[in-house]
Amino acid sequence: MKLHHLIPLPFLALLGIVAALPRSSAVDPDVVKAEKERLAIVAKVRPAVVAVCPFGGGGHGSGVIIDPEGYALTNFHVTADVSPVMSAGLADGILYDAVLVGQDKIGDVALIKLVPKKEGTPFPFVALGDSDKVQAGDWSLAMGNPFGLSTDFTPTVTYGLVSGVNRYQPPAGGGTLEYTDCIQIDTSINPGNSGGPLFNMKGELIGINGRGSFDKRGRVNSGVGYAISINQIKNFLGHFKAGLDTDHATLGATVETENEDGSLSEMKFGTILEEADVFRRGVKPGDKLISFAGRPMTSTNQYKNILGIFPKEWRLPLSYRRENSRKETLVRLMGNMDTPVDRPQPMQPRPGQPGQRPADPTKEKAKRSPAFKLFKEKKGYANWYFNEVEQKRTLDAFHKHGDFAGLTGAWAIEGTFNANDRKGPLALAIADGSDGTIDAKLTMNVPFAIKMPTAERLQLQLPDNSGGLLAALTHWRRLLTMGEKGFTQGFSHGGMEPVYPPPADGKPVEDWAKLRVDCDVIRANYAGIEGKWYFDRKDAKLIAAEVQVLRDEDPCELYFSEFKAVDGRTLPHRVDIRWGDKNYGSLSFTKFDLKK
């Protein structure tokens, strides 16, 4: 019997039709090319993906290295319940010692540092992308350690779409983790992926995976995950590297949509705290918010999103309208955390009761780790050791412009002033007294004199309408000549903040973004007066300062410019002074006599 007799005739006819169809000799070249590119990206970034573990190993979470020194990003809720010293496995199969550097308890981000097996050996790392360019519909790659599957630390790779951008996710489960301006993905992430990287199709890091929506019965991903945008993390990265326990910002005011008789796309200010900077800048309830930090504001969601991506104390441009008049101002942001933050609700389960740190049987072993040498505990900091590292880095870079350490004798500076509606010659004299005090005198047609630290607070605000210019210049000399030793009441690195030097011609600012300079911040307290000193991150020049004479008043702002060499040291020959919303004026220095 022949085989075709066993096959129904209609099926034989179908085979004939299929055989007659045209055949493709190869897969579409574009498909092959895209696959090769995708595989190349995975191979490129895989070595930098981290399995974050309790000290000694064991599944926990994920992370990704962002520079050759071994600094890696992960989630705060991944590091929250392990000791400051932990372990980190890479795809090379090696388990490295690691230490907590800085953390963000609100935004759910932590920075750790891996310790190389041989000092000076660089780590593989990934490039940071621009998450503001991410669009819904983009392809994305997630990598990490779901369910602790990668016992050899080889990360799991998933591939999917960006489902949405600029998403707002409020704190969940009674916790404090707030995901603002985050990226929504259908790229599969599961418990254990927390802290792992989200890449675009160039292999650039665009987010840190941290939260997902799960089927409650089986902890199975439902296709909705959220990644913290890398641009938000960039705002905090300087804080993390300085070992700070960071805080997110609040404006100190409520903002809501217009009432039902108005436009739904318009936002107006409600309650404004009197201690908030936005109040001091003249904003009033009922004023309409137009834009904040350069982003148009048309909904409460947009407002919460953009506000949530900045650290406290940053200054950012704000535009508002009152009647038919549009106003522009810079606003200092307040902090959020008045009380200690509760433990978070993580994406993956962990032992112990919620909100409690479980017992750490490896704590004593961790103390013998080389990473433990990189940890110093200090109240208010995630790791004081790295704050000291950043202090030294910033000041060492600044000292390349000149060493002022030996110039602790009398300072005499001459020049001219154009300030407080007056002009003329100026003379500044600062000298240490025999009783440990500092005598400072500034003559601008009339003399202003103070003795620090015994001067009364109101006297320290001299000259009038400057906010404390003479006290600020005294701090400046002390910082240059004594450094940390001159500020026993407080000296630390404050992370990174933007500064906006005012136009030299005094004209109104049309675009604050064009003036912005990102700076390292040194905080220094002498005589109960705190100063913030801003060093340009590009060349380490000291370009600005804010010196707070009275706690509830605006600081005296100094902006240094026109740098020239004086006896082998670079010094500013112009200082612009602002106080609050007012431009006090400028000082021009023409002669320096700085004695040893």
C-alpha positions in Angstrom: 0.0 0.0 0.0 1.3 3.4 -1.0 1.7 6.0 1.7 -0.3 8.7 -0.1 -3.4 6.4 0.1 -3.4 7.0 3.9 -3.5 10.8 3.6 -6.8 12.5 2.8 -6.9 14.0 -0.6 -7.7 17.6 0.5 -4.5 17.6 2.6 -2.5 16.4 -0.4 -4.0 19.3 -2.3 -2.9 21.7 0.5 0.6 20.4 0.3 0.7 21.1 -3.4 -0.4 24.7 -2.8 2.3 25.2 -0.1 4.9 23.8 -2.4 3.9 26.2 -5.1 4.3 29.3 -2.8 7.5 31.4 -3.3 10.3 30.6 -0.8 12.5 33.1 0.9 16.1 32.2 0.6 17.1 34.0 3.9 15.9 35.9 6.9 15.4 39.7 6.4 18.9 41.3 6.7 17.5 44.1 9.0 16.2 41.4 11.4 19.6 39.7 11.5 21.4 43.1 11.9 19.1 44.1 14.8 19.7 40.7 16.5 23.5 41.1 16.2 23.4 44.6 17.6 21.3 43.5 20.5 23.6 40.6 21.3 26.6 42.9 21.0 25.0 45.3 23.5 24.3 42.6 26.0 27.9 41.3 25.7 29.2 44.9 26.2 27.3 45.7 29.4 27.0 42.3 31.0 30.4 42.5 32.8 29.3 45.6 34.7 26.1 44.1 36.1 26.3 43.3 39.8 24.6 40.7 42.0 24.4 42.5 45.4 24.6 40.1 48.3 24.9 40.1 52.1 28.5 39.8 53.1 29.8 36.4 52.1 27.2 35.8 49.3 23.6 34.7 48.9 20.9 36.1 46.7 19.5 39.5 47.4 19.4 42.1 44.6 21.1 43.7 41.7 23.2 46.7 40.7 25.4 48.1 38.0 28.9 49.7 38.0 29.1 53.2 36.6 32.9 54.0 36.7 36.2 52.2 36.6 36.8 52.8 40.3 34.0 50.4 41.1 31.2 52.7 42.1 27.8 51.0 41.5 24.2 52.0 41.7 21.5 49.9 43.3 18.3 50.4 45.3 18.2 51.7 48.9 15.8 48.8 49.7 18.5 46.4 48.6 21.2 47.8 50.9 18.9 48.7 53.8 19.0 45.4 55.5 22.6 44.4 55.0 25.5 45.7 56.9 27.4 48.7 55.4 29.9 46.1 54.2 28.5 43.6 51.7 29.4 41.4 48.8 29.0 41.9 45.0 29.3 39.3 42.3 30.1 40.0 38.7 29.7 38.0 35.6 33.3 37.0 35.7 32.2 34.7 38.6 34.2 36.6 41.2 32.6 37.7 44.5 34.0 41.1 45.5 33.9 43.0 48.8 31.8 46.2 48.7 30.8 49.0 51.0 27.9 51.5 51.2 28.8 55.0 50.0 25.7 57.1 49.9 21.9 56.6 49.9 18.6 58.2 49.1 15.9 56.8 51.4 13.0 58.6 49.6 14.0 58.0 46.0 15.2 54.4 46.7 18.7 54.7 45.4 22.0 53.7 46.9 25.6 54.0 45.8 28.1 51.2 46.7 31.8 50.7 45.9 33.4 47.4 45.0 36.9 46.8 46.2 39.2 45.3 43.5 41.2 42.2 44.3 44.3 44.0 43.3 44.6 47.7 44.1 44.3 49.9 41.1 42.6 47.4 38.9 39.8 49.0 36.9 36.3 47.6 36.9 34.1 47.3 33.8 31.5 50.0 33.7 28.6 51.4 31.7 27.9 54.8 30.3 25.1 57.0 31.6 22.4 57.9 29.1 19.9 60.7 29.0 16.5 59.5 30.3 14.8 62.7 29.2 15.2 61.4 25.6 13.4 58.1 26.4 10.0 57.7 24.8 7.1 55.3 25.1 7.6 52.6 22.5 11.4 52.5 22.8 13.0 49.1 23.2 14.8 48.5 26.5 17.0 45.8 28.1 16.8 44.9 31.8 19.5 42.9 33.5 19.9 41.6 37.0 19.5 38.7 39.4 15.8 37.7 39.6 15.0 35.0 42.3 18.7 34.6 42.9 19.0 32.5 39.7 22.5 33.5 38.8 24.5 31.5 41.3 27.5 32.2 39.1 26.6 35.9 39.0 25.8 35.8 35.3 22.8 38.2 35.0 19.5 37.4 33.5 18.5 39.5 30.4 15.0 40.6 29.5 13.9 42.6 26.5 10.8 44.7 26.1 9.1 48.1 25.6 9.1 51.3 27.4 5.4 51.6 28.3 5.4 55.2 29.6 7.6 58.0 30.9 7.3 60.7 33.6 5.2 58.3 35.7 4.5 59.2 39.4 4.3 56.3 41.9 3.4 57.4 45.5 4.9 55.6 48.5 3.4 52.2 48.7 2.6 49.8 51.5 3.0 52.4 54.3 6.6 52.9 53.3 8.4 56.0 52.2 9.8 55.1 48.7 8.4 57.7 46.2 9.1 57.1 42.6 8.9 60.4 40.7 9.3 61.0 37.0 10.1 57.3 36.6 10.1 55.0 33.5 7.3 52.4 33.1 8.4 49.2 31.3 6.9 46.0 30.2 10.4 44.6 30.2 10.1 41.7 32.7 11.6 42.4 36.2 11.0 40.3 39.2 12.0 40.0 42.9 15.8 40.1 42.8 15.9 42.6 39.8 15.8 45.4 42.3 18.7 47.8 41.8 19.6 46.4 38.4 20.1 48.4 35.2 17.7 49.4 32.5 19.5 50.1 29.2 18.5 51.7 25.9 19.5 50.1 22.7 22.8 51.9 22.6 23.8 50.2 25.9 23.4 53.4 27.9 22.1 53.3 31.4 18.7 55.0 31.4 17.3 53.8 34.8 17.6 51.6 37.9 14.8 49.0 38.2 13.1 49.1 41.5 9.4 48.5 41.6 6.9 46.2 39.9 3.3 45.3 39.9 2.9 41.6 40.8 0.3 38.9 41.0 -0.2 38.7 44.8 -0.7 34.9 44.7 2.6 34.1 43.2 4.7 37.2 43.1 4.7 37.0 39.3 5.4 40.1 37.2 2.2 41.4 35.6 4.0 43.3 32.9 4.2 46.7 34.7 7.6 47.7 36.1 9.1 51.0 37.1 12.7 52.3 36.8 14.1 55.3 38.5 15.3 57.6 35.8 19.1 58.1 35.4 18.6 61.9 35.2 17.1 62.0 38.6 20.0 59.9 39.9 22.5 62.3 38.3 21.1 65.1 40.4 22.0 63.1 43.6 25.2 61.5 42.4 27.5 64.2 43.9 25.7 63.7 47.2 26.1 60.0 47.1 29.8 60.2 46.4 30.1 62.5 49.4 28.7 59.8 51.7 25.5 61.7 52.3 22.2 60.4 53.6 20.3 62.5 51.1 16.9 64.2 51.3 14.5 65.1 48.6 13.1 68.6 48.1 9.8 70.3 48.8 8.9 73.8 47.7 7.2 74.6 51.0 3.9 75.3 49.2 0.9 73.5 47.9 0.1 73.7 44.2 -3.2 72.6 42.7 -5.2 72.8 39.6 -7.4 75.9 39.0 -10.9 75.8 40.4 -13.8 74.5 38.3 -14.5 77.9 36.8 -10.9 78.2 35.5 -8.7 76.2 33.2 -7.8 72.6 34.1 -4.4 73.1 32.6 -3.5 76.0 35.0 -1.8 75.5 38.3 -2.1 77.9 41.3 -0.3 78.3 44.6 -2.3 77.4 47.7 -0.8 77.5 51.2 2.8 78.8 51.4 4.9 78.3 54.5 6.4 81.6 55.8 9.8 79.9 56.4 9.9 78.7 52.7 12.2 80.5 50.3 9.3 80.7 47.8 7.5 82.9 50.3 10.6 85.2 50.7 10.8 85.4 46.9 7.4 87.1 46.9 5.2 84.3 45.6 1.6 84.6 47.1 -1.4 82.2 47.3 -3.4 82.5 44.1 -0.4 83.1 41.9 -0.3 80.8 38.9 2.6 78.5 38.4 3.9 78.5 34.8 7.1 76.5 34.9 9.5 75.0 37.4 13.1 73.9 36.7 12.5 74.7 33.1 9.5 72.3 32.7 6.0 73.7 32.0 3.5 72.9 34.7 -0.1 72.0 33.7 -1.0 69.3 36.2 -0.5 68.2 39.8 1.2 65.0 38.5 3.8 67.1 36.5 4.5 69.2 39.6 5.0 66.2 41.9 7.2 64.6 39.2 9.6 67.4 38.7 9.8 68.4 42.3 10.7 64.9 43.4 13.8 64.6 41.3 15.9 67.2 43.1 17.8 67.3 46.4 17.0 69.7 49.2 18.7 73.2 49.1 19.1 73.2 45.4 18.1 76.5 43.7 15.9 76.2 40.7 14.2 78.7 38.4 10.4 79.2 38.8 8.1 81.2 36.6 4.7 82.4 37.9 2.0 84.8 36.8 0.1 87.4 38.9 -2.8 89.0 37.0 -1.2 89.9 33.7 2.4 90.1 34.9 4.9 87.2 34.5 7.7 86.9 37.1 10.9 84.8 37.2 12.9 83.9 40.3 15.3 81.4 41.7 13.9 79.4 44.6 15.8 77.4 47.3 14.2 74.1 48.0 13.4 72.9 51.5 14.0 69.3 52.8 11.4 66.6 53.3 12.7 64.5 56.2 12.0 66.1 59.6 12.0 62.7 61.3 13.9 59.5 60.7 12.6 57.6 57.7 10.9 54.2 58.3 12.4 51.1 56.6 11.1 50.7 53.1 8.8 48.1 51.5 11.1 46.4 49.0 10.3 44.6 45.8 11.6 41.3 47.1 10.7 39.5 50.4 13.3 39.5 53.2 13.5 37.9 56.6 12.6 39.6 59.8 9.7 41.8 60.8 8.9 44.8 58.6 10.9 47.9 59.6 13.5 45.9 61.6 17.0 45.1 60.6 17.5 41.4 60.9 20.3 39.9 62.9 23.6 39.8 60.9 25.6 36.8 61.8 28.4 37.9 59.4 28.9 41.3 61.0 32.2 40.3 62.8 33.5 38.6 59.6 32.6 41.8 57.7 34.9 43.8 60.0 37.8 41.9 58.6 36.9 42.8 55.0 39.1 45.3 53.2 35.9 47.2 52.5 35.4 47.8 56.2 38.4 50.2 56.1 36.3 52.4 53.8 33.5 52.9 56.3 33.2 55.6 59.0 30.0 56.0 61.0 28.8 59.5 61.7 25.3 60.7 62.5 23.5 62.1 59.5 25.8 60.4 57.0 25.6 57.1 55.1 29.4 56.9 55.2 31.6 59.7 56.6 34.7 58.1 55.1 33.7 59.2 51.6 32.8 62.7 52.7 36.4 63.1 53.8 37.5 61.7 50.5 35.4 64.3 48.6 36.6 67.1 50.9 40.2 66.3 50.0 39.5 65.9 46.3 37.8 69.2 46.1 40.3 71.2 48.1 43.3 69.5 46.5 41.9 70.5 43.1 41.3 74.1 44.3 44.9 74.3 45.7 46.3 73.8 42.2 45.2 77.5 41.7 47.4 78.5 44.6 48.3 77.5 48.2 47.2 80.1 50.7 48.0 78.0 53.8 51.0 80.2 54.9 49.2 83.5 54.5 47.6 83.7 57.9 49.0 87.2 58.6 47.2 90.5 58.0 45.3 90.8 54.7 45.0 94.2 53.1 43.1 94.6 49.8 42.4 97.8 47.8 40.1 98.6 44.9 36.9 100.3 44.1 33.2 99.6 44.9 29.9 100.2 43.1 27.3 99.2 45.7 24.2 100.3 47.5 23.8 103.3 45.2 27.3 104.5 46.0 30.7 104.4 44.3 34.3 105.0 45.4 37.5 103.5 46.7 37.5 100.5 49.0 39.9 99.1 51.6 39.6 95.7 53.2 41.7 94.8 56.2 41.5 91.4 58.1 43.9 90.3 60.8 44.0 87.9 63.7 43.9 89.4 67.1 46.2 88.4 70.0 43.2 87.1 72.0 42.1 84.7 69.3 39.6 87.0 67.7 39.6 88.4 64.1 39.4 92.1 63.4 37.8 92.9 60.1 37.3 96.4 58.6 35.8 97.4 55.2 35.9 101.0 54.2 33.7 102.1 51.4 33.5 105.9 51.9 32.5 105.0 55.5 34.1 102.3 57.6 32.4 99.1 58.8 34.2 97.0 61.4 33.5 93.8 63.3 35.3 91.5 65.7 34.7 87.8 65.3 33.5 85.6 66.9 32.3 88.1 69.6 30.3 90.4 67.3 26.6 90.6 67.8 24.4 89.1 65.1 23.0 92.4 63.9 26.5 93.9 63.6 27.5 90.9 61.5 25.0 91.9 58.8 27.1 95.0 57.9 27.2 96.8 55.6 23.5 97.6 55.5 21.5 95.7 52.8 24.4 93.3 52.1 23.3 90.4 54.3 26.7 90.3 56.0 29.3 91.1 53.4 32.1 91.8 55.9 31.5 88.6 57.8 31.4 86.6 54.5 34.8 88.1 53.4 36.2 87.1 56.8 35.0 83.5 56.3 36.6 83.6 52.8 40.0 84.4 54.2 39.7 81.8 56.9 38.7 79.1 54.3 41.6 79.9 52.0 44.3 80.1 54.8 43.1 77.4 57.3 40.8 75.0 55.5 39.1 72.5 57.7 41.2 73.6 60.8 39.5 77.0 60.7 36.0 75.6 61.1 35.8 73.4 64.2 32.0 73.9 64.5 31.4 72.1 61.2 33.2 71.3 58.0 31.9 68.9 55.4 31.4 68.2 51.7 27.8 69.0 50.7 27.6 67.2 47.4 26.8 69.0 44.2 24.6 72.0 43.6 23.9 74.3 40.7 25.0 78.0 40.9 23.8 80.9 38.8 26.3 83.7 38.6 24.5 86.9 37.8 25.2 88.8 34.6 28.0 91.3 35.0 25.9 94.0 33.3 23.1 93.7 35.9 20.5 93.0 33.2 17.5 90.8 34.1 18.0 87.1 33.4 16.1 85.6 30.4 17.3 82.0 30.7 18.6 80.7 34.0 19.7 77.5 32.4 22.4 79.3 30.4 23.9 80.7 33.7 24.0 77.4 35.5 27.3 76.1 36.8 27.4 72.7 38.6 29.6 73.0 41.7 31.1 70.9 44.5 29.9 72.3 47.8 32.0 72.7 51.0 30.0 73.6 54.1 31.9 75.4 56.8 30.8 76.8 60.2 32.7 79.4 62.1 31.3 81.5 65.0 27.9 79.9 64.5 27.8 81.2 60.9 27.5 78.6 58.2 28.9 79.2 54.8 28.4 77.2 51.6 31.4 77.5 49.2 30.9 76.6 45.6 33.8 75.2 43.5 33.3 74.8 39.8 33.4 71.1 39.0 35.2 71.7 35.7 38.2 73.6 37.0 37.8 73.7 40.8 37.8 77.5 41.0 35.9 79.0 43.9 33.2 80.9 42.1 30.5 81.6 44.7 29.5 81.4 48.3 26.4 81.8 50.5 27.1 82.9 54.1 24.1 82.7 56.5 24.5 85.3 59.2 21.0 85.0 60.6 19.2 81.6 60.3 15.8 83.0 59.3 17.2 85.5 56.8 18.6 85.2 53.3 22.3 84.6 53.1 24.8 87.0 51.7 25.7 85.7 48.2 29.2 86.2 46.8 30.1 85.6 43.1 33.8 85.6 42.3 35.0 86.4 38.8 37.8 88.0 36.8 40.5 85.6 38.1 44.1 86.7 37.7 47.5 85.6 39.1 48.8 87.3 42.2 52.2 86.2 43.3 51.7 82.8 41.8 48.2 82.3 43.1 44.9 82.8 41.3 42.6 85.4 43.0 39.3 86.9 41.9 39.5 90.6 41.1 35.7 91.1 41.1 33.1 90.1 43.6 29.3 90.6 42.9 27.1 90.6 46.0 23.4 89.7 46.2 21.0 89.6 49.2 17.6 88.1 48.7 16.1 89.5 45.5 18.4 92.5 45.5 21.7 93.1 43.8 23.8 94.9 46.4 26.6 95.7 44.0 30.2 94.8 43.2 33.7 95.1 44.5 36.7 95.4 42.2 40.1 94.5 43.7 43.2 96.0 42.3 45.9 95.4 44.9 46.5 92.5 47.3 48.9 92.5 50.3 48.6 89.0 51.9 51.1 88.5 54.7 52.5 85.3 56.2 
